[in-house]
Amino acid sequence: MVKDLNDASYDRQAIETYWRALWEADDLWDIDIDHVNPEEKFYNLVEFPYPSAEGLHVGHVYTYSGADTFSRYIRMRGKKIFQPIGFDSFGIHAENFAIRVGIHPQELTSQTIEHYREQLKAMGAAWNWKHEIVTSDPHYYRWTQWLFLQFYKAGLAVRKEAPVLWCPGCLTVLAHEQLEGDRCERCGTRVTEKLLKQWYLRITAYADALLEGLDHLDWPEVSKTLQSEWIGRSRGCEVDFAVKGSNIRFAAFTTRPDTLFGVTFLALSPLHPLLVELIQGSEYEYAVRAFVKQLQIPDTAAETYSVGKSEKHGVFVGRYVVNPINGDKVPVYVADYVVSGYGTGIVMGVPAHDERDYEFAQNMGLPMRHVIRPEEGVEHDLWTGEGILINSGPFSGQSSTEAKESICEWLAQKGKGRRATQYRMHDWLISRQRYWGPPIPIIYCQRCGTVPVPEDQLPVLLPIVKDFRPTGTDKSPLAAVESFVQVTCPVCGGAAQRETDVSDNFLDSSWYYLRYPSSEFNDGPWDPERTARMLPVDIYFGGKEHVTRHHLYARFVTMALHDLGHLPFTEPFPHLRLHGLLIKDGFKMSKSRGNVVNPDEYVSLYGADNLRMYLLFCGPWEEGGDFSDKGMVGMERFTSRVWSLVTGNHQPGAGGVDLRMIDRTIKKV
């Protein structure tokens, strides 16, 4: 029963347990989604956790405390709060944990989720548990597979051969968004590249819409800047360079056509598809192949070989191209600083006016040609800014701004180039050669080709296998399960094989917010009436690390679903707030440092209210703070004083009406 107010001691465990039980018995945090007035509802969403470790850490509690406090504030202003919670339970993170402890992912995930539920309930937050979702539940991933099929039918899901990022640690391909520099975000292993056929979602088709939509979002400026820079729209020109003695033409993308007269070399990515054809049977073949092999192709992102970060190297391939603007013979190199996934995988080298080209030319002993003079007339060995063209034939004397236009126009008229727009962002690679994920709903038939699984045959269930460890090849563990692989073609009835890759867990989380209000709905991924009433999300709380991953993917998926007629809105999260970083005693929390805070210990010792309050007093929620045990002790003293104040002034005989009369009298005085 509830603590007696005449008892001056503050029994935090008894009080918190009592009120949590009362809230649960009364369904206090429930909301009648089918009848709530859309003007009164408030969808308060916080990023759901992935159950991959021993339990929630204090960073989760920090995030959830801020979100929950805001929801209570909005509730006190008369809104009907919908604050659901669930579990992002598929994916590499959960599978790696299962491999580490030697328990099957399905069994381990079930155990871990139960622990997470206990922790989340102990927090005392206003969760709506009736609408819990679990992404590894077939009732959920049935609709993740349905989502893939909608994209496939619309031409937004494609299978293509391309250079892909390969993590030797996780033994699977990765999306570019899953990198930290040139390393896997999960295991920290430096990635390599392979040429593989994989499934992609064509997020680049929405690059402009994603950029333009940022202007209409109430997001922190830093998050909008991060997404904008990640998408990385560049407008410029594609310049055609013909290979001498060959029918091969290279199209090099540049944002600086005004420097075209300064080209002294052409550099190819080590994974350029025409490289083999260039060197086949030549005296340079061995040297080029040896150079490429020793690189192990760390071609991960533009930052990998950014200015000053690493020495640029290359090898002459024995070929020359013709500069279309002046007819110069230009040598062709394969270079380690050229990124295959950006632009066309070719750099027109202008060492006098580009820092990376300059570093490469200095290292390789290549010449420089100055074609831009600063407007103030000061001579520079390297000038990367704009100015006045020199040594540029009929374009000399023009400003860089003028020359960019006039040279592009000249190239287009001569059929030697064209205006072009390129993006830093790649298409979203969703194939994973792992076990713990939704099987991609595709069948391969020799007669019919690539066949989507009929929607009435969903879900394609993930079979239970004994050996779920990654194979280290381009095949997932499912490829060894004959009963799963061998199927009948739904079109011709002949023998066929299933796709054995699973989809990335970021696809699961890209639409989870849509499922919450319709968690028990079986006739579709979401109930259209509930969706119209409850969505989009009123406010979303999350982490900065997800801005160029989960938040970007969710925006793309929502826009695409809108265009396909499935949703009445284009943005999932019109209002976003990002939490800061919580550190301990001046250092980032890490197991190696031994300063990770286990919230269970603090809830047991001090109570959830004290922990939540202390976290909210650590500093501005958006900026983070420094966790200190001394601060927890101070917060406990504070709550004990509040309890003493209440119990010390408790008047058993005074009723609610009497107290209100006293309050009004005091106010008048």
C-alpha positions in Angstrom: 0.0 0.0 0.0 1.0 3.6 -0.3 3.4 5.1 2.2 1.8 6.6 5.3 2.2 10.4 5.1 2.8 10.5 8.8 6.0 8.4 8.3 8.8 10.9 8.0 11.2 8.5 6.2 11.2 8.5 2.4 10.8 4.8 1.3 11.5 5.4 -2.5 11.0 1.8 -3.5 7.7 1.4 -1.8 6.3 4.7 -3.2 7.5 4.1 -6.8 6.3 0.5 -6.9 2.9 1.6 -5.5 2.3 4.3 -8.1 3.5 2.2 -11.0 1.1 -0.6 -10.1 -1.7 2.0 -9.8 -0.9 3.5 -13.2 -0.9 0.1 -14.8 -4.1 -1.1 -13.2 -5.9 2.1 -14.3 -4.4 2.1 -17.8 -3.5 5.7 -17.0 -1.2 6.1 -20.1 -3.7 4.5 -22.5 -5.4 6.5 -25.2 -8.5 5.7 -27.3 -6.9 6.0 -30.7 -10.1 5.3 -32.6 -12.0 8.2 -31.0 -9.5 10.8 -29.9 -9.9 14.2 -31.4 -7.0 14.8 -33.8 -6.7 18.3 -32.3 -6.3 16.9 -28.8 -3.9 14.0 -29.5 -0.1 14.4 -29.2 2.2 11.7 -30.6 5.3 11.9 -28.4 7.9 9.6 -29.9 11.4 8.6 -28.7 13.8 6.4 -30.6 13.2 2.8 -29.6 16.1 0.7 -28.3 17.8 -2.3 -29.9 18.1 -5.1 -27.3 21.7 -6.1 -28.1 23.5 -5.9 -24.8 23.0 -6.7 -21.1 20.4 -4.0 -20.7 19.6 -0.4 -21.0 22.4 2.0 -20.2 22.1 5.4 -18.5 22.2 7.1 -21.9 18.9 5.5 -22.7 17.4 6.8 -19.4 18.8 10.2 -20.1 17.1 10.3 -23.5 13.8 8.8 -22.3 13.6 11.1 -19.2 13.8 14.2 -21.3 11.1 12.9 -23.7 8.8 11.6 -20.9 9.1 14.9 -19.0 8.1 16.8 -22.1 5.1 14.4 -22.6 3.9 15.1 -19.0 4.2 18.8 -19.6 2.0 18.6 -22.8 -0.4 16.3 -20.9 -0.9 18.9 -18.2 -1.8 21.4 -21.0 -4.8 19.2 -21.9 -3.5 17.0 -24.7 -4.1 13.2 -25.0 -0.6 11.8 -25.0 0.4 8.8 -27.2 3.9 7.7 -26.1 4.5 4.1 -27.3 7.7 2.0 -27.0 9.0 -1.1 -28.7 12.2 -2.9 -29.7 14.5 -2.7 -32.7 15.3 -6.3 -32.3 16.6 -7.4 -35.7 20.1 -6.7 -37.1 23.8 -7.1 -36.8 24.0 -5.6 -33.3 21.6 -8.3 -31.8 23.2 -11.1 -33.8 26.8 -10.2 -32.8 25.6 -10.2 -29.1 24.1 -13.7 -29.7 27.3 -15.0 -31.3 29.3 -13.6 -28.4 27.3 -15.3 -25.7 26.5 -18.5 -27.7 22.7 -18.3 -27.6 20.4 -18.3 -30.6 19.3 -14.8 -31.6 15.6 -15.6 -31.2 16.0 -17.0 -27.7 18.4 -14.3 -26.6 16.3 -11.5 -28.1 13.3 -12.7 -26.2 15.2 -12.8 -22.9 16.8 -9.4 -23.5 13.5 -7.7 -24.4 11.9 -9.0 -21.2 14.8 -7.4 -19.2 14.4 -4.2 -21.2 10.7 -4.1 -20.3 11.4 -4.4 -16.6 14.0 -1.6 -16.8 11.6 0.6 -18.8 8.8 0.1 -16.4 11.1 0.8 -13.4 11.8 4.2 -15.0 8.3 5.3 -14.2 7.8 6.7 -17.7 4.3 7.1 -19.2 4.7 4.4 -21.8 1.7 3.1 -23.8 2.5 -0.6 -23.6 -0.7 -1.7 -25.4 1.0 -0.6 -28.7 4.4 -2.2 -28.2 6.1 -3.5 -31.4 9.0 -5.9 -31.9 10.6 -5.7 -35.3 11.7 -9.4 -35.2 8.1 -10.5 -34.7 6.7 -12.0 -38.0 3.6 -9.9 -37.5 5.8 -6.9 -37.9 8.4 -8.0 -40.5 5.6 -9.3 -42.7 5.0 -5.6 -43.4 8.7 -4.7 -43.7 8.7 -7.3 -46.6 5.5 -5.7 -48.0 7.3 -2.3 -47.9 10.1 -3.8 -50.0 7.7 -5.2 -52.5 6.0 -1.8 -53.0 9.4 -0.2 -53.7 10.3 -3.1 -56.0 7.1 -2.7 -58.1 7.7 1.1 -58.3 11.3 0.6 -59.5 12.7 2.0 -56.3 14.2 -1.4 -55.2 16.8 -2.7 -57.6 19.5 -5.4 -57.7 22.7 -4.3 -59.3 26.4 -5.0 -59.4 28.5 -2.3 -57.9 31.5 -1.8 -55.6 30.2 -2.3 -52.1 31.7 -1.8 -48.6 32.7 -5.0 -46.9 33.3 -5.3 -43.2 35.8 -8.1 -42.5 34.8 -8.0 -38.9 31.0 -8.4 -39.3 31.4 -10.4 -42.5 28.8 -8.5 -44.4 28.3 -5.5 -46.7 27.5 -2.1 -45.2 25.7 1.0 -46.4 27.9 4.1 -46.6 25.9 5.6 -43.8 27.1 2.8 -41.5 30.7 4.0 -41.5 32.7 6.0 -39.0 35.4 7.4 -41.3 36.7 4.3 -43.0 35.6 1.9 -40.3 32.5 -0.1 -39.5 30.3 1.7 -37.0 29.5 -1.6 -35.2 32.9 -3.3 -34.7 35.4 -0.6 -35.7 37.1 -2.8 -38.4 38.5 -0.9 -41.4 36.3 -1.8 -44.3 37.3 -2.9 -47.8 35.4 -3.1 -51.1 34.1 -5.9 -53.2 32.3 -6.0 -56.5 29.0 -7.7 -55.7 25.3 -7.9 -56.8 23.2 -6.4 -54.1 19.8 -4.9 -53.4 19.5 -1.2 -53.2 16.7 1.3 -52.5 17.0 4.3 -54.8 17.2 7.0 -52.2 19.1 9.2 -54.7 15.9 9.5 -56.7 14.7 11.6 -53.7 17.9 13.6 -53.2 16.4 16.9 -54.3 13.1 16.4 -52.4 15.1 15.5 -49.2 17.2 18.6 -49.5 14.3 20.9 -50.2 12.2 19.4 -47.5 14.7 20.4 -44.8 13.7 24.1 -45.2 10.2 23.2 -43.8 11.3 21.2 -40.8 11.6 22.3 -37.2 14.9 20.5 -36.6 18.1 21.7 -34.9 20.2 23.6 -37.5 23.1 21.2 -36.9 20.9 18.2 -38.0 19.7 19.9 -41.1 23.3 20.9 -42.0 24.5 17.3 -41.5 21.8 15.9 -43.7 22.4 18.5 -46.4 26.1 17.9 -46.4 25.5 14.1 -46.5 23.3 14.4 -49.5 25.9 16.6 -51.0 24.4 18.0 -54.1 27.0 19.4 -56.5 26.2 21.1 -59.7 28.8 21.2 -62.5 29.7 19.6 -65.8 30.6 16.2 -67.1 33.6 16.4 -69.5 34.3 13.7 -72.1 37.9 12.6 -72.4 38.6 10.3 -75.3 41.3 7.6 -74.8 43.9 7.8 -77.6 44.0 4.7 -79.8 40.7 3.4 -78.4 36.9 3.8 -78.6 36.8 4.4 -74.8 35.5 7.7 -73.5 35.7 8.8 -69.9 33.2 11.3 -68.5 34.7 13.2 -65.6 32.5 15.2 -63.3 33.7 18.6 -62.1 32.3 21.6 -60.3 35.2 23.7 -61.7 35.0 23.6 -65.5 36.8 27.0 -65.4 40.0 25.0 -64.6 39.7 22.7 -67.6 42.8 24.2 -69.4 44.8 23.3 -66.3 44.3 19.5 -66.5 47.7 17.7 -66.5 46.5 14.1 -65.6 43.4 12.0 -65.3 43.0 9.7 -62.3 40.7 6.7 -62.1 39.3 4.9 -59.0 40.9 1.5 -58.4 37.5 0.0 -58.9 36.6 1.9 -62.1 34.8 -0.7 -64.4 36.9 0.3 -67.4 40.3 -0.1 -65.7 40.8 -3.7 -66.6 40.0 -3.0 -70.3 42.5 -0.2 -70.3 45.4 -2.4 -69.0 44.5 -5.8 -70.4 47.5 -7.4 -72.2 49.7 -4.3 -71.8 53.1 -4.0 -70.2 51.5 -2.0 -67.4 48.9 -4.6 -66.4 51.0 -6.3 -63.7 52.0 -3.1 -62.0 48.5 -1.7 -62.0 47.0 -5.0 -60.6 49.7 -5.2 -57.9 48.9 -1.6 -56.9 45.2 -2.2 -56.7 45.6 -5.5 -54.8 47.9 -4.0 -52.1 45.4 -1.2 -51.5 42.7 -3.7 -50.4 40.4 -1.0 -51.9 39.8 1.2 -48.8 37.5 3.3 -51.0 35.0 4.2 -48.4 34.2 7.9 -48.4 35.5 11.1 -49.7 37.0 11.8 -46.3 39.2 8.7 -46.4 41.7 10.5 -48.6 40.9 14.1 -47.7 43.6 16.8 -47.8 46.5 16.0 -45.5 45.0 12.8 -44.1 47.1 10.4 -46.1 49.7 10.4 -48.8 48.3 10.1 -52.3 49.7 7.3 -54.5 49.0 6.0 -58.0 50.3 4.1 -61.0 50.5 5.1 -64.7 48.2 2.8 -66.7 50.0 3.3 -70.0 47.2 5.3 -71.6 46.5 8.9 -72.6 43.3 10.9 -73.1 42.7 14.0 -75.1 41.6 17.2 -73.3 38.5 18.2 -75.3 39.0 21.9 -74.8 42.6 22.2 -76.1 43.6 18.9 -77.6 46.4 18.2 -75.0 47.6 14.7 -74.5 46.9 13.8 -70.8 48.3 10.8 -69.0 46.0 8.4 -67.1 46.7 7.1 -63.6 44.9 4.9 -61.2 45.0 6.7 -57.8 44.1 5.7 -54.3 42.4 9.1 -53.5 39.7 8.8 -56.2 36.4 7.6 -54.8 34.4 5.2 -57.0 31.1 6.1 -55.6 31.3 9.9 -56.0 30.8 11.5 -59.4 32.0 9.2 -62.1 34.9 7.7 -60.3 37.3 9.8 -62.3 39.2 13.0 -61.4 40.5 15.4 -63.9 43.7 16.4 -62.2 44.3 20.2 -61.9 47.2 20.3 -59.4 47.5 24.1 -59.6 44.0 24.6 -58.3 43.0 21.6 -56.2 44.6 20.5 -53.0 44.3 16.7 -53.4 45.4 16.9 -57.0 48.3 19.1 -55.9 49.4 16.5 -53.3 49.2 13.7 -55.8 51.1 15.6 -58.5 53.8 16.5 -56.0 54.2 12.9 -55.0 54.2 11.6 -58.6 56.3 14.4 -60.1 53.5 15.6 -62.4 53.5 19.2 -63.9 51.3 22.1 -62.9 49.6 24.6 -65.2 48.1 27.8 -63.7 44.9 28.9 -65.4 43.3 31.0 -62.6 44.7 34.2 -61.3 43.4 35.7 -58.0 41.6 39.0 -58.7 44.1 40.8 -56.5 46.9 39.5 -58.7 49.0 37.8 -56.1 50.9 34.8 -57.4 50.2 31.5 -55.7 51.8 28.1 -56.3 48.4 26.6 -55.4 45.2 28.6 -55.7 41.9 26.9 -55.0 39.7 29.9 -55.1 38.0 31.6 -58.0 39.5 34.5 -60.0 40.4 35.5 -63.6 41.2 32.9 -66.2 44.7 32.9 -67.8 46.3 30.5 -70.2 42.8 29.5 -71.2 42.6 30.4 -74.9 39.5 32.3 -75.9 38.2 32.1 -72.3 41.2 34.0 -70.8 40.1 37.2 -69.1 36.8 35.8 -68.0 35.9 35.5 -64.3 35.5 32.0 -62.9 31.8 32.6 -62.7 31.5 33.5 -66.3 33.8 30.8 -67.5 31.9 28.0 -65.7 28.9 28.9 -67.8 30.7 29.6 -71.1 32.9 26.5 -71.0 30.0 24.2 -70.1 28.0 25.8 -73.0 31.0 25.3 -75.4 31.4 21.7 -74.4 27.6 21.0 -74.8 27.6 22.6 -78.3 30.6 20.6 -79.4 29.1 17.3 -78.0 32.1 17.0 -75.6 30.3 17.5 -72.3 27.1 18.3 -70.6 25.7 20.0 -67.5 25.3 17.6 -64.6 24.3 17.3 -61.0 26.0 14.8 -58.7 25.3 13.7 -55.1 27.6 12.6 -52.3 24.8 10.3 -51.1 24.7 6.8 -52.5 21.7 4.6 -53.1 20.8 2.7 -49.9 22.3 -0.7 -49.9 20.0 -3.0 -47.8 21.3 -6.5 -48.5 23.0 -8.2 -45.6 24.9 -11.6 -45.7 23.7 -12.3 -42.2 21.1 -14.4 -40.5 19.1 -12.2 -38.1 16.9 -10.1 -40.3 13.8 -10.3 -42.5 14.4 -12.4 -45.6 14.2 -10.3 -48.8 11.0 -11.4 -50.5 12.4 -12.3 -53.9 12.5 -15.5 -55.9 14.8 -16.3 -58.8 13.5 -18.5 -61.6 15.5 -19.5 -64.7 12.4 -19.1 -66.9 10.8 -16.0 -65.3 13.8 -14.2 -63.9 13.5 -12.1 -60.7 10.0 -12.7 -59.2 8.6 -10.9 -56.2 6.9 -13.1 -53.6 3.1 -12.6 -53.8 1.8 -10.5 -51.0 -0.6 -13.2 -49.8 2.5 -15.4 -49.2 4.0 -13.0 -46.7 5.7 -13.2 -44.3 8.6 -15.1 -45.7 9.5 -16.6 -42.4 13.1 -16.7 -41.1 13.8 -20.4 -40.5 15.3 -21.5 -37.2 18.9 -22.7 -37.9 21.5 -24.2 -35.7 24.5 -22.4 -37.2 23.6 -18.8 -37.7 27.2 -17.4 -37.8 28.1 -15.4 -40.9 29.8 -17.4 -43.6 32.4 -14.7 -44.6 31.4 -15.1 -48.2 28.8 -13.3 -50.4 26.2 -15.7 -49.1 24.2 -15.6 -45.9 23.8 -18.6 -43.6 20.3 -19.1 -45.2 22.0 -20.2 -48.4 22.8 -23.6 -46.7 19.1 -24.2 -45.7 17.8 -26.2 -48.7 14.2 -26.3 -47.4 14.3 -22.5 -47.4 16.1 -21.9 -50.7 14.3 -24.4 -53.0 10.8 -23.2 -53.8 8.2 -23.2 -56.6 8.1 -20.2 -58.9 4.8 -18.4 -58.2 4.5 -17.4 -61.9 5.3 -20.6 -63.9 5.2 -23.2 -61.2 8.8 -24.4 -62.0 11.7 -24.9 -59.7 13.2 -21.7 -58.3 15.4 -20.4 -55.5 14.8 -17.8 -52.8 17.0 -14.7 -52.2 19.1 -15.7 -49.2 20.2 -12.2 -48.1 18.2 -10.5 -45.3 17.5 -6.7 -45.2 19.2 -4.3 -43.0 17.6 -3.4 -39.7 17.5 0.3 -40.7 14.7 -0.7 -43.1 12.8 -2.1 -40.1 13.1 1.2 -38.2 12.4 3.4 -41.2 8.7 2.9 -40.8 8.1 1.7 -37.2 6.5 5.0 -36.2 3.7 4.2 -38.6 3.0 0.8 -37.0 2.6 1.9 -33.4 -0.9 3.3 -33.7 -1.9 0.2 -35.7 0.1 -2.4 -33.8 -2.7 -4.9 -33.7 -4.0 -4.2 -37.2 -3.8 -7.3 -39.5 -5.2 -6.0 -42.8 -2.3 -3.9 -43.7 0.9 -2.3 -42.3 -1.3 0.5 -40.8 -4.9 1.4 -40.4 -5.6 4.3 -42.8 -8.1 5.9 -40.4 -5.8 5.8 -37.4 -2.9 7.0 -39.5 -4.9 10.0 -40.7 -5.9 10.8 -37.1 -2.6 10.2 -35.3 0.2 11.1 -37.8 2.6 12.5 -38.5 4.5 12.4 -35.2 4.1 15.6 -33.2 7.7 15.5 -31.8 10.6 13.1 -32.1 13.4 12.7 -29.6 16.6 11.1 -30.7 20.4 11.1 -31.2 22.6 13.1 -33.4 24.3 9.9 -34.7 21.0 9.0 -36.5 20.6 12.2 -38.5 22.4 10.8 -41.6 21.1 7.3 -41.1 17.7 6.5 -39.5 16.3 10.0 -39.8 17.3 10.2 -43.4 16.0 6.8 -44.3 12.7 7.5 -42.5 12.2 10.7 -44.5 12.9 8.9 -47.8 10.6 6.0 -47.0 7.8 8.4 -46.0 8.2 10.5 -49.2 8.2 7.4 -51.4 5.1 5.9 -49.6 3.3 9.3 -50.1 4.1 9.3 -53.8 2.9 5.7 -54.1 -0.4 6.7 -52.6 0.0 5.0 -49.2 0.4 8.0 -46.9 -1.3 11.5 -46.8 1.9 13.3 -45.6 5.5 13.5 -46.8 7.6 14.1 -43.6 7.6 11.7 -40.7 9.0 14.0 -38.0 8.2 17.7 -38.6 9.6 18.4 -35.1 12.9 16.9 -33.9 15.0 17.3 -30.8 18.4 15.8 -30.3 19.8 14.9 -26.9 23.4 15.7 -25.9 26.2 13.4 -24.8 26.2 12.2 -21.2 29.7 11.6 -19.8 31.0 10.5 -16.4 33.6 12.3 -14.3 34.8 14.2 -17.4 35.2 11.2 -19.7 33.0 9.5 -22.4 31.5 6.4 -21.0 33.2 3.2 -22.2 33.7 -0.4 -20.9 37.5 -0.1 -21.3 37.5 3.0 -19.0 35.3 1.2 -16.5 32.9 4.2 -16.1 29.8 2.9 -17.7 26.7 3.7 -15.6 24.3 0.8 -15.0 20.9 2.5 -14.3 19.6 -0.6 -12.5 22.2 0.0 -9.7 21.2 3.6 -9.3 17.4 2.9 -9.4 17.9 0.2 -6.7 20.1 2.5 -4.5 18.4 5.9 -5.0 15.1 5.3 -6.8 14.0 6.1 -10.4 12.7 9.5 -9.5 16.0 10.6 -8.1 17.9 9.2 -11.1 15.6 10.9 -13.6 15.6 14.2 -11.8 19.4 14.2 -11.5 19.8 13.4 -15.2 17.6 16.3 -16.1 19.6 18.6 -13.8 23.0 17.5 -15.3 22.8 20.3 -17.9 20.7 21.4 -20.9 19.2 18.2 -22.3 20.3 19.1 -25.9 23.9 19.6 -24.7 24.4 16.7 -22.3 26.2 16.7 -19.0 28.7 15.0 -16.6 27.3 12.3 -14.5 28.6 12.3 -10.9 27.8 10.0 -8.0 28.0 13.1 -5.7 25.2 14.6 -7.7 23.0 11.6 -7.1 23.6 11.9 -3.3 22.6 15.5 -3.5 19.4 14.7 -5.4 18.5 12.1 -2.8 18.9 14.7 0.0 16.7 17.1 -2.0 13.8 14.6 -2.5 14.1 13.5 1.2 13.7 17.2 2.2 10.6 17.5 -0.1 9.1 14.4 1.6 9.8 15.8 5.0 8.3 19.1 4.1 5.1 17.4 2.9 4.8 14.9 5.8 5.8 17.5 8.4 2.9 19.8 7.3 0.4 17.0 6.8 -2.9 17.8 8.5 -5.0 14.6 8.7 -8.2 16.5 9.5 -8.0 18.9 6.6 -10.1 18.0 3.5 -9.5 19.0 -0.1 -12.1 21.8 0.1 -10.7 23.2 3.3 -7.2 23.3 1.8 -8.4 25.1 -1.3 -10.2 27.7 0.8 -6.9 28.3 2.8 -5.0 28.6 -0.5 -7.4 31.2 -1.9 -7.3 33.1 1.4 -3.5 33.2 1.3 -3.5 34.3 -2.3 -5.8 37.2 -1.5 -3.6 38.3 1.4 
